[in-house]
Amino acid sequence: MTALIECVPNFSEGRNPEVIRQITEAIAAVDGATLLHVDPGADTNRTVVTFAGAPEAVVEAAFRGIRRASELIDMRQHRGTHPRMGATDVCPLVPISGITLEETARHAERLAERVGRELAIPVFLYEAAQKNPARQSLAAIRAGEYEGLPRKLTRPEWRPDHGPAEFSPRSGATVIGARGFLVAFNVNLNTTSTRRANAIAFDVREAGRPRREENPITGPVVRDTSGNPVMVPGTLKAVKAIGWYVAEYGIAQVSMNLTDLEVTPLHVAFEEVRRAADARGVRVTGAELVGLVPRSAMLAAGRYYLASQRRSLGVPEAELIRIAVKSMGLAELAPFRPEERIIEYRLRQPDDRLARLPLRGFVEEVAAERPAPGGGSVSAALGALAAALGTMVANLSAHKPGWDERWEGFSQWAERGQTLLAELLGLVDADSRAFDGVIRALGLPKGTPEEAATRQAAIGAANLEATEVPFRVMKLTYESLDLIEAMASGGVPASLSDAGVAILAARAAIRGAWLNVRINLPAFPDRARAGTLQSEATELVRRADEREAGLLRSIEERLSKI
């Protein structure tokens, strides 16, 4: 798996679009680093930039962004509502895939060393990149902010990890580190009161609020034997939160950092803020995401809100995301475009061209003067249609009046159907790519012994793929028969014909894919595996034929009684 990391630097400029443009252009100029999102805030006077790519490219892009910020931003002139200590205030690296947090931390240290050495900026490491537990917290490092840096840098315990221990009036200091995926999430309130927003933030954030004697608001703070405040924890783990007023929108917000979505998912944080606000007579009106969000967080939110309505969760991914956006009011302050705000969508490679075509476009592609897409892609498409019909019947059954107590079982079938049809849709393009791979391999030169050996190995690998893809179509489509059978026997009666068409499409998909397996088997490089595969595929066809015949008889019997 290719290693991918994300970088989310926060620059202390949110009002001058020309400065922001020059910084982001420096980042985007690095080959292999994809600029994903730029989110400026006028009141905070801060811009959050998100980009991702291979570690080497991301580290280079981060350095160039920090360098450009040091040239363009003068911290002596900076004013804003967000805590800050430098032109590039904080620059975290975040593992996305194919790389561990520990490995990402090593890249962060390499970046920090270069910034300190080449730009003469004091750099503090934080979170996973910081070995000293007392200096891992961003809040602890940033305490005193820019104005407190001259004194802070004279203290031995706050000597920078890299760069000079000298105050840089223009650039301040920078915090660089590695952390897990953090979501910046602001919940909108129908109040302008920062005090009330802060009270709600203290209710929910993990750190909570100081315990007070007698009066919980004005009483003296209770302290432990070391003189530290005794805290009353909030209700949400892995959540940092403060309340603030945003003049740009004319509202107060609870501004949260969700540091572990496995512990506190997006929708859980939203609902808990809503509960805490309601208890204080304040209403939540919506929310905004700062930067990007993982696809899984949006899907989990969509499923939660559908389940709350006792509706089927087996709907298309786009519908789950639409429900999440609507339920949390993510478009209240600005449009929420999933293709721009969900990180996996921004990094998605265009490997599903055929599956994304409209129906007419796909049919015309098949009819063109090219051998691919051909029977293999059509078989995969038929399998996807079979699973889609079964899923449709499950969703309709979940919502049938009088069947309210059965919705969850039908929902589970529909979710399974969505998984199957998504995989089969992926195989529509995979089959076409596999065929193209065979053609490329056959076109390789074979003049020298080395070239002939290379060509033969490439042909073998290509034929392996060209055989395995349709066999996968057979297996997945056969799995869909469980769903179709359940819907034919227990689904909404009005959709019996749909279940019947699903069975016919599934049988055509399995037999069609079997023809593609057979035509590629002679060139399969592993002859022992070829024999096993042929036996397995033959048995799969036999069982599919038997099930199809039985299911169609059952449907005919039920139709005759209607």
GUTI-83502 format. One record per residue (C-alpha): x, y, z; residue number from 1. Coordinates in steps of 0.001 Angstrom, whole numbers, padded with zeros to 6 digits. Layout:
SITE, X, Y, Z, NUM
...
This chain:
SITE, 000000, 000000, 000000, 1
SITE, 001313, 003442, -000931, 2
SITE, 002145, 005604, 002083, 3
SITE, -000021, 008725, 002312, 4
SITE, 000067, 011465, 004902, 5
SITE, -001879, 014650, 005405, 6
SITE, -000567, 018015, 006592, 7
SITE, -002790, 020670, 008191, 8
SITE, -000723, 023809, 008848, 9
SITE, -002425, 026780, 010509, 10
SITE, -001093, 030104, 009242, 11
SITE, -001633, 033348, 011179, 12
SITE, -003299, 035202, 008329, 13
SITE, -006991, 034991, 007503, 14
SITE, -007786, 038413, 006074, 15
SITE, -005367, 039092, 003237, 16
SITE, -006265, 036844, 000277, 17
SITE, -003048, 037710, -001568, 18
SITE, -000866, 036456, 001281, 19
SITE, -002955, 033292, 001561, 20
SITE, -002701, 032758, -002204, 21
SITE, 001085, 033026, -002217, 22
SITE, 001464, 030581, 000676, 23
SITE, -000876, 027994, -000849, 24
SITE, 000739, 028361, -004282, 25
SITE, 004112, 027523, -002724, 26
SITE, 002569, 024365, -001269, 27
SITE, 000728, 023333, -004429, 28
SITE, 003864, 023781, -006561, 29
SITE, 005390, 020589, -005097, 30
SITE, 004817, 017613, -007359, 31
SITE, 002993, 014847, -005480, 32
SITE, 001388, 017122, -002878, 33
SITE, -002336, 017678, -003488, 34
SITE, -003840, 020859, -002062, 35
SITE, -007185, 019752, -000620, 36
SITE, -008705, 022683, 001222, 37
SITE, -008038, 026284, 002225, 38
SITE, -010184, 027662, 005056, 39
SITE, -009514, 031299, 006030, 40
SITE, -011186, 032943, 009030, 41
SITE, -011364, 036722, 009300, 42
SITE, -012135, 036929, 013038, 43
SITE, -009520, 034361, 014001, 44
SITE, -007147, 035906, 011421, 45
SITE, -006016, 032393, 010686, 46
SITE, -006078, 030047, 007697, 47
SITE, -006193, 026280, 007950, 48
SITE, -004665, 024601, 004887, 49
SITE, -004989, 020895, 004140, 50
SITE, -002851, 018967, 001668, 51
SITE, -001824, 015339, 001287, 52
SITE, 000370, 012962, -000674, 53
SITE, 003487, 010829, -000338, 54
SITE, 005495, 011675, 002815, 55
SITE, 008506, 013143, 000991, 56
SITE, 006332, 015434, -001124, 57
SITE, 004232, 016549, 001845, 58
SITE, 007295, 017360, 003961, 59
SITE, 008762, 019428, 001118, 60
SITE, 005464, 021256, 000556, 61
SITE, 005146, 021967, 004283, 62
SITE, 008631, 023458, 004384, 63
SITE, 007903, 025711, 001424, 64
SITE, 004643, 026872, 003003, 65
SITE, 006368, 027657, 006314, 66
SITE, 009146, 029504, 004491, 67
SITE, 006696, 031605, 002484, 68
SITE, 004662, 032407, 005590, 69
SITE, 007814, 033609, 007369, 70
SITE, 008448, 035965, 004456, 71
SITE, 004913, 037365, 004224, 72
SITE, 003456, 037409, 007762, 73
SITE, 004670, 039861, 010402, 74
SITE, 003530, 038667, 013811, 75
SITE, 004121, 042113, 015299, 76
SITE, 001011, 043240, 013423, 77
SITE, -001130, 040153, 014037, 78
SITE, -004417, 040351, 015920, 79
SITE, -007025, 037593, 016056, 80
SITE, -009342, 035674, 018366, 81
SITE, -007508, 032333, 018113, 82
SITE, -004498, 031491, 020319, 83
SITE, -001263, 031680, 018270, 84
SITE, 002487, 031940, 018645, 85
SITE, 003892, 032189, 015144, 86
SITE, 003417, 032956, 011452, 87
SITE, 003017, 029204, 010983, 88
SITE, 001402, 028525, 014312, 89
SITE, 001126, 024749, 014169, 90
SITE, 001969, 022195, 011481, 91
SITE, 000810, 018626, 012170, 92
SITE, 001502, 015620, 009951, 93
SITE, -001235, 012976, 009976, 94
SITE, -000999, 009368, 008732, 95
SITE, -003728, 008450, 006243, 96
SITE, -002758, 005027, 004878, 97
SITE, 000248, 002761, 004457, 98
SITE, 002227, 004441, 007255, 99
SITE, 002231, 004372, 011059, 100
SITE, 001995, 007307, 013433, 101
SITE, 005539, 006548, 014625, 102
SITE, 006878, 006721, 011063, 103
SITE, 004962, 009941, 010487, 104
SITE, 006533, 011387, 013638, 105
SITE, 010000, 010803, 012156, 106
SITE, 009002, 012820, 009094, 107
SITE, 007754, 015585, 011403, 108
SITE, 011097, 015710, 013210, 109
SITE, 012937, 015892, 009898, 110
SITE, 010748, 018830, 008870, 111
SITE, 011248, 020569, 012227, 112
SITE, 015033, 020207, 012025, 113
SITE, 015106, 021756, 008552, 114
SITE, 012835, 024666, 009537, 115
SITE, 015007, 025434, 012552, 116
SITE, 018264, 025126, 010615, 117
SITE, 017390, 026885, 007362, 118
SITE, 014822, 029450, 008523, 119
SITE, 016198, 030148, 012036, 120
SITE, 012717, 029781, 013543, 121
SITE, 012354, 028221, 017016, 122
SITE, 010477, 024938, 016592, 123
SITE, 008735, 022911, 019277, 124
SITE, 007756, 019300, 018637, 125
SITE, 004388, 018091, 019918, 126
SITE, 002180, 015020, 020307, 127
SITE, 003697, 011843, 018773, 128
SITE, 006869, 013647, 017648, 129
SITE, 007642, 014854, 021198, 130
SITE, 009378, 012431, 023582, 131
SITE, 008952, 014648, 026667, 132
SITE, 005427, 014063, 028080, 133
SITE, 005412, 017530, 029668, 134
SITE, 005768, 019120, 026234, 135
SITE, 003426, 016965, 024155, 136
SITE, 000331, 019136, 024563, 137
SITE, -000164, 021932, 022040, 138
SITE, -001958, 024009, 024671, 139
SITE, 001006, 023727, 027056, 140
SITE, 003487, 024721, 024339, 141
SITE, 001338, 027650, 023184, 142
SITE, 000634, 028973, 026703, 143
SITE, 001552, 032661, 026803, 144
SITE, 001161, 032849, 023013, 145
SITE, 003300, 035088, 020838, 146
SITE, 003498, 037857, 023421, 147
SITE, 004962, 035490, 026028, 148
SITE, 007651, 034029, 023752, 149
SITE, 010557, 036396, 024640, 150
SITE, 010417, 035324, 028278, 151
SITE, 009497, 031713, 027566, 152
SITE, 012512, 031137, 025344, 153
SITE, 014858, 032149, 028171, 154
SITE, 013638, 029317, 030386, 155
SITE, 015710, 026094, 030132, 156
SITE, 012616, 023864, 030264, 157
SITE, 011271, 025603, 027152, 158
SITE, 014341, 025480, 024977, 159
SITE, 013123, 024748, 021405, 160
SITE, 013620, 021238, 020033, 161
SITE, 015105, 022733, 016877, 162
SITE, 016239, 026182, 015803, 163
SITE, 017612, 029015, 017941, 164
SITE, 016434, 029706, 021487, 165
SITE, 016019, 033323, 020448, 166
SITE, 012873, 035351, 019921, 167
SITE, 012075, 036054, 016271, 168
SITE, 009797, 039133, 016369, 169
SITE, 008610, 038694, 012788, 170
SITE, 007962, 034933, 012665, 171
SITE, 007483, 033977, 016313, 172
SITE, 007776, 030221, 016848, 173
SITE, 006303, 027149, 015187, 174
SITE, 004938, 023891, 016580, 175
SITE, 005474, 020810, 014385, 176
SITE, 004354, 017295, 015206, 177
SITE, 002468, 014159, 014291, 178
SITE, -000973, 013180, 015474, 179
SITE, -003950, 011087, 014573, 180
SITE, -006718, 012468, 012410, 181
SITE, -008241, 015495, 014134, 182
SITE, -011530, 017034, 013099, 183
SITE, -012132, 020718, 013821, 184
SITE, -015882, 020971, 014378, 185
SITE, -017811, 024097, 015379, 186
SITE, -021417, 023895, 016589, 187
SITE, -023549, 026993, 015973, 188
SITE, -025716, 028453, 018734, 189
SITE, -028687, 030824, 018667, 190
SITE, -026900, 033196, 021028, 191
SITE, -024205, 035842, 020862, 192
SITE, -023020, 035099, 024407, 193
SITE, -019444, 033844, 024623, 194
SITE, -020010, 033070, 028316, 195
SITE, -022879, 030716, 027529, 196
SITE, -020945, 029114, 024676, 197
SITE, -018009, 028560, 027028, 198
SITE, -020280, 027052, 029662, 199
SITE, -021543, 024514, 027118, 200
SITE, -017973, 023834, 025961, 201
SITE, -016911, 023150, 029566, 202
SITE, -019910, 020826, 029989, 203
SITE, -018791, 018580, 027133, 204
SITE, -014993, 018817, 026783, 205
SITE, -012918, 016074, 028354, 206
SITE, -010972, 018492, 030574, 207
SITE, -014211, 019888, 031963, 208
SITE, -014050, 022871, 034328, 209
SITE, -012411, 023677, 037691, 210
SITE, -014353, 022538, 040748, 211
SITE, -015470, 025481, 042889, 212
SITE, -016479, 025720, 046528, 213
SITE, -020035, 026728, 047426, 214
SITE, -021072, 028583, 044249, 215
SITE, -020235, 026635, 041044, 216
SITE, -019760, 029893, 039108, 217
SITE, -018218, 032432, 041478, 218
SITE, -016910, 030279, 044325, 219
SITE, -013186, 029803, 044975, 220
SITE, -011469, 027168, 042831, 221
SITE, -010706, 023913, 044659, 222
SITE, -007006, 022998, 044409, 223
SITE, -005058, 019831, 045109, 224
SITE, -002031, 019535, 047387, 225
SITE, 000219, 020765, 044565, 226
SITE, -001884, 023858, 044014, 227
SITE, -003384, 022707, 040728, 228
SITE, -007118, 023175, 040104, 229
SITE, -009268, 020086, 040707, 230
SITE, -011217, 019528, 037479, 231
SITE, -014767, 018254, 037007, 232
SITE, -014527, 016226, 033742, 233
SITE, -016884, 016933, 030866, 234
SITE, -019056, 014342, 029189, 235
SITE, -017033, 013685, 026010, 236
SITE, -013704, 011865, 025849, 237
SITE, -011043, 012911, 023310, 238
SITE, -012674, 016321, 022849, 239
SITE, -011184, 019779, 023375, 240
SITE, -013597, 022701, 023288, 241
SITE, -013957, 026426, 023880, 242
SITE, -016761, 028904, 023278, 243
SITE, -016367, 032021, 021173, 244
SITE, -018293, 034696, 019322, 245
SITE, -017897, 034908, 015537, 246
SITE, -018726, 038412, 014311, 247
SITE, -018608, 037218, 010690, 248
SITE, -021718, 035094, 011354, 249
SITE, -023192, 037049, 014269, 250
SITE, -023369, 033940, 016474, 251
SITE, -021510, 032184, 019251, 252
SITE, -020095, 028715, 018641, 253
SITE, -018791, 025780, 020616, 254
SITE, -015494, 025159, 018831, 255
SITE, -014242, 021591, 019234, 256
SITE, -011262, 019507, 018261, 257
SITE, -012256, 015837, 018055, 258
SITE, -008957, 014033, 018560, 259
SITE, -010172, 010433, 018272, 260
SITE, -013253, 009714, 016169, 261
SITE, -013312, 006115, 017377, 262
SITE, -013864, 007388, 020932, 263
SITE, -016185, 010311, 020135, 264
SITE, -017653, 010280, 016625, 265
SITE, -018797, 013448, 014893, 266
SITE, -022510, 012885, 015457, 267
SITE, -022015, 011995, 019121, 268
SITE, -020222, 015308, 019722, 269
SITE, -022960, 017217, 017907, 270
SITE, -025768, 015552, 019830, 271
SITE, -024044, 016022, 023190, 272
SITE, -023531, 019747, 022532, 273
SITE, -027197, 019934, 021516, 274
SITE, -028206, 018269, 024801, 275
SITE, -025955, 020521, 026901, 276
SITE, -027153, 023649, 025073, 277
SITE, -030793, 022686, 025566, 278
SITE, -030179, 022287, 029302, 279
SITE, -028960, 025893, 029382, 280
SITE, -031827, 027293, 027309, 281
SITE, -029713, 027649, 024174, 282
SITE, -030557, 026099, 020831, 283
SITE, -028129, 024490, 018378, 284
SITE, -028871, 025732, 014843, 285
SITE, -026241, 023867, 012827, 286
SITE, -022520, 023232, 012608, 287
SITE, -019487, 023758, 010429, 288
SITE, -016477, 021604, 009665, 289
SITE, -013114, 023318, 009382, 290
SITE, -010942, 021562, 006834, 291
SITE, -011651, 018015, 005732, 292
SITE, -013363, 015040, 007336, 293
SITE, -012894, 011286, 006881, 294
SITE, -015545, 009521, 004811, 295
SITE, -016150, 007034, 007639, 296
SITE, -017211, 009818, 010026, 297
SITE, -019861, 011087, 007634, 298
SITE, -021172, 007591, 006876, 299
SITE, -021398, 006772, 010594, 300
SITE, -023365, 009970, 011170, 301
SITE, -025733, 009205, 008300, 302
SITE, -026378, 005702, 009661, 303
SITE, -026984, 007063, 013168, 304
SITE, -029636, 009529, 012034, 305
SITE, -031369, 007002, 009782, 306
SITE, -031397, 004439, 012597, 307
SITE, -032901, 007085, 014904, 308
SITE, -035786, 007309, 012415, 309
SITE, -036004, 003499, 012225, 310
SITE, -035265, 003690, 008519, 311
SITE, -033137, 001337, 006442, 312
SITE, -029411, 002043, 006520, 313
SITE, -028869, 000223, 003224, 314
SITE, -029114, 003327, 001061, 315
SITE, -026454, 004628, -001356, 316
SITE, -023414, 006310, 000141, 317
SITE, -024422, 009701, -001260, 318
SITE, -027736, 009483, 000588, 319
SITE, -026031, 008634, 003893, 320
SITE, -023829, 011691, 003516, 321
SITE, -026787, 013897, 002563, 322
SITE, -028617, 012783, 005723, 323
SITE, -025524, 013550, 007830, 324
SITE, -025140, 017027, 006334, 325
SITE, -028823, 017805, 006805, 326
SITE, -029070, 016396, 010339, 327
SITE, -026073, 018331, 011674, 328
SITE, -026796, 021494, 009681, 329
SITE, -023381, 021442, 008045, 330
SITE, -024595, 023722, 005242, 331
SITE, -026062, 026411, 007503, 332
SITE, -023190, 028877, 007153, 333
SITE, -021800, 027857, 003759, 334
SITE, -022485, 025149, 001165, 335
SITE, -021129, 021720, 002090, 336
SITE, -019834, 019938, -000998, 337
SITE, -018867, 016333, -000174, 338
SITE, -016537, 016083, -003152, 339
SITE, -014527, 018970, -001676, 340
SITE, -014776, 018251, 002051, 341
SITE, -014346, 014477, 002379, 342
SITE, -010679, 013569, 002244, 343
SITE, -011032, 010226, 000441, 344
SITE, -013070, 011888, -002303, 345
SITE, -010363, 014487, -002857, 346
SITE, -007658, 011837, -003089, 347
SITE, -009738, 009375, -005099, 348
SITE, -008014, 008082, -008207, 349
SITE, -010143, 008010, -011399, 350
SITE, -010199, 004209, -011692, 351
SITE, -013979, 003852, -012037, 352
SITE, -014550, 005626, -015346, 353
SITE, -016975, 003039, -016737, 354
SITE, -018995, 002707, -013548, 355
SITE, -019491, 006475, -013436, 356
SITE, -020814, 006720, -016978, 357
SITE, -024546, 007271, -017484, 358
SITE, -026369, 004179, -018742, 359
SITE, -026381, 005368, -022354, 360
SITE, -022674, 006162, -022161, 361
SITE, -021819, 002706, -020836, 362
SITE, -023942, 000940, -023464, 363
SITE, -022315, 002980, -026225, 364
SITE, -018850, 002167, -024841, 365
SITE, -019703, -001526, -025073, 366
SITE, -020983, -001075, -028636, 367
SITE, -017855, 000757, -029859, 368
SITE, -015143, -000688, -032115, 369
SITE, -013035, -001818, -029181, 370
SITE, -012768, -005205, -027452, 371
SITE, -013099, -003657, -023991, 372
SITE, -015332, -003075, -022173, 373
SITE, -016812, -006391, -023211, 374
SITE, -018523, -009430, -021782, 375
SITE, -016588, -009366, -018524, 376
SITE, -017571, -005773, -017710, 377
SITE, -021168, -006454, -018762, 378
SITE, -021281, -009520, -016483, 379
SITE, -020053, -007424, -013551, 380
SITE, -022664, -004766, -014352, 381
SITE, -025389, -007433, -014434, 382
SITE, -024207, -008707, -011047, 383
SITE, -024355, -005180, -009653, 384
SITE, -027887, -004743, -011023, 385
SITE, -028963, -008029, -009427, 386
SITE, -027636, -006892, -006045, 387
SITE, -029203, -003460, -006557, 388
SITE, -032656, -004966, -007168, 389
SITE, -032373, -007121, -004063, 390
SITE, -031319, -004045, -002098, 391
SITE, -034278, -002071, -003448, 392
SITE, -036721, -004735, -002279, 393
SITE, -035064, -004772, 001161, 394
SITE, -035367, -000988, 001480, 395
SITE, -039013, -001010, 000376, 396
SITE, -039761, -003816, 002820, 397
SITE, -038120, -001914, 005693, 398
SITE, -040532, 000969, 005104, 399
SITE, -043711, -001036, 004482, 400
SITE, -046576, 000136, 006725, 401
SITE, -047332, -002443, 009385, 402
SITE, -043835, -003973, 009219, 403
SITE, -042248, -001421, 011557, 404
SITE, -040855, -004067, 013900, 405
SITE, -039031, -005755, 011007, 406
SITE, -037208, -002684, 009684, 407
SITE, -033847, -003566, 011246, 408
SITE, -033638, -007008, 009641, 409
SITE, -034445, -005618, 006211, 410
SITE, -031964, -002797, 006812, 411
SITE, -029194, -005328, 007443, 412
SITE, -030006, -007069, 004160, 413
SITE, -029959, -003731, 002349, 414
SITE, -026581, -002817, 003839, 415
SITE, -025179, -006140, 002657, 416
SITE, -026607, -005459, -000788, 417
SITE, -024948, -002041, -000929, 418
SITE, -021568, -003631, -000131, 419
SITE, -021995, -006259, -002842, 420
SITE, -023119, -003860, -005542, 421
SITE, -020259, -001462, -004753, 422
SITE, -017709, -004265, -005138, 423
SITE, -019318, -005492, -008355, 424
SITE, -019371, -001982, -009794, 425
SITE, -015646, -001787, -009112, 426
SITE, -015165, -004964, -011125, 427
SITE, -016828, -003370, -014183, 428
SITE, -013701, -001235, -014614, 429
SITE, -011335, -003865, -013213, 430
SITE, -012272, -006305, -015990, 431
SITE, -011633, -003708, -018689, 432
SITE, -008273, -002790, -017122, 433
SITE, -007333, -006469, -016927, 434
SITE, -007978, -006928, -020643, 435
SITE, -005947, -003794, -021431, 436
SITE, -003127, -005291, -019366, 437
SITE, -003136, -008447, -021509, 438
SITE, -002952, -006360, -024709, 439
SITE, -000043, -004311, -023322, 440
SITE, 001822, -007456, -022300, 441
SITE, 001354, -009019, -025753, 442
SITE, 002782, -005872, -027308, 443
SITE, 006065, -005993, -025385, 444
SITE, 009264, -006663, -027416, 445
SITE, 010576, -010246, -027493, 446
SITE, 013779, -009978, -029530, 447
SITE, 016375, -010807, -026865, 448
SITE, 016131, -013639, -024316, 449
SITE, 015737, -011038, -021561, 450
SITE, 012951, -009246, -023430, 451
SITE, 011210, -012548, -024157, 452
SITE, 011366, -013537, -020483, 453
SITE, 010026, -010147, -019389, 454
SITE, 007207, -010383, -021939, 455
SITE, 006268, -013887, -020856, 456
SITE, 006156, -012889, -017180, 457
SITE, 003995, -009868, -018025, 458
SITE, 001604, -012020, -020073, 459
SITE, 001294, -014483, -017209, 460
SITE, 000564, -011742, -014657, 461
SITE, -001966, -010088, -016977, 462
SITE, -003810, -013341, -017642, 463
SITE, -003860, -014066, -013924, 464
SITE, -005711, -010793, -013379, 465
SITE, -007954, -011360, -016401, 466
SITE, -009065, -014694, -014919, 467
SITE, -009326, -013713, -011255, 468
SITE, -011549, -010682, -011919, 469
SITE, -014457, -012578, -013563, 470
SITE, -014111, -015355, -010962, 471
SITE, -014569, -012682, -008306, 472
SITE, -017684, -011518, -010189, 473
SITE, -019041, -015070, -009998, 474
SITE, -018459, -015360, -006256, 475
SITE, -019892, -011971, -005337, 476
SITE, -022951, -012437, -007521, 477
SITE, -023544, -015857, -005997, 478
SITE, -023416, -014217, -002543, 479
SITE, -026118, -011800, -003695, 480
SITE, -028466, -014770, -004194, 481
SITE, -028827, -014986, -000390, 482
SITE, -030201, -011440, -000365, 483
SITE, -032407, -012029, -003403, 484
SITE, -033796, -015281, -001975, 485
SITE, -034612, -013601, 001344, 486
SITE, -036461, -010820, -000472, 487
SITE, -038266, -013218, -002831, 488
SITE, -039608, -015224, 000110, 489
SITE, -040110, -012549, 002772, 490
SITE, -039966, -009138, 001116, 491
SITE, -042817, -006842, 000178, 492
SITE, -045152, -008849, -002129, 493
SITE, -045525, -006020, -004647, 494
SITE, -041822, -006417, -005535, 495
SITE, -041914, -010117, -006391, 496
SITE, -041274, -009324, -010043, 497
SITE, -038216, -007254, -009072, 498
SITE, -036825, -010204, -007136, 499
SITE, -037430, -012399, -010168, 500
SITE, -035544, -010037, -012474, 501
SITE, -032726, -009942, -009899, 502
SITE, -032463, -013749, -010047, 503
SITE, -032303, -013749, -013849, 504
SITE, -029683, -010972, -013871, 505
SITE, -027606, -012848, -011275, 506
SITE, -027670, -016079, -013298, 507
SITE, -026655, -014200, -016471, 508
SITE, -023833, -012492, -014546, 509
SITE, -022513, -015787, -013150, 510
SITE, -022678, -017632, -016462, 511
SITE, -021244, -014665, -018366, 512
SITE, -018329, -014324, -015955, 513
SITE, -017775, -018098, -016204, 514
SITE, -017329, -017755, -019980, 515
SITE, -014654, -015118, -019346, 516
SITE, -012900, -017343, -016815, 517
SITE, -012865, -020214, -019317, 518
SITE, -011453, -018164, -022175, 519
SITE, -008551, -016960, -020013, 520
SITE, -007777, -020229, -018230, 521
SITE, -005522, -021681, -020997, 522
SITE, -003047, -018825, -020457, 523
SITE, -003289, -018946, -016645, 524
SITE, 000354, -019191, -015424, 525
SITE, -000258, -021475, -012438, 526
SITE, -001616, -024706, -013935, 527
SITE, -002437, -026315, -010584, 528
SITE, -004362, -023221, -009522, 529
SITE, -006047, -023168, -012958, 530
SITE, -007406, -026656, -012397, 531
SITE, -008706, -025785, -008936, 532
SITE, -010254, -022587, -010194, 533
SITE, -012004, -024414, -013047, 534
SITE, -013491, -026949, -010615, 535
SITE, -014655, -024236, -008206, 536
SITE, -016191, -022147, -010981, 537
SITE, -017972, -025151, -012532, 538
SITE, -019486, -026048, -009165, 539
SITE, -020529, -022416, -008616, 540
SITE, -022406, -022405, -011936, 541
SITE, -024134, -025690, -011083, 542
SITE, -025306, -024432, -007702, 543
SITE, -026416, -021094, -009156, 544
SITE, -028504, -022867, -011810, 545
SITE, -030211, -024991, -009148, 546
SITE, -030971, -022011, -006931, 547
SITE, -032235, -019958, -009854, 548
SITE, -034640, -022686, -010928, 549
SITE, -035985, -023162, -007397, 550
SITE, -036369, -019446, -006744, 551
SITE, -038170, -018821, -010019, 552
SITE, -040588, -021693, -009279, 553
SITE, -041298, -020174, -005877, 554
SITE, -041920, -016745, -007379, 555
SITE, -044212, -018195, -010043, 556
SITE, -046239, -019937, -007323, 557
SITE, -046570, -016749, -005279, 558
SITE, -047490, -014690, -008353, 559
SITE, -050218, -017165, -009269, 560
SITE, -051907, -016493, -005910, 561
SITE, -051970, -012720, -006299, 562
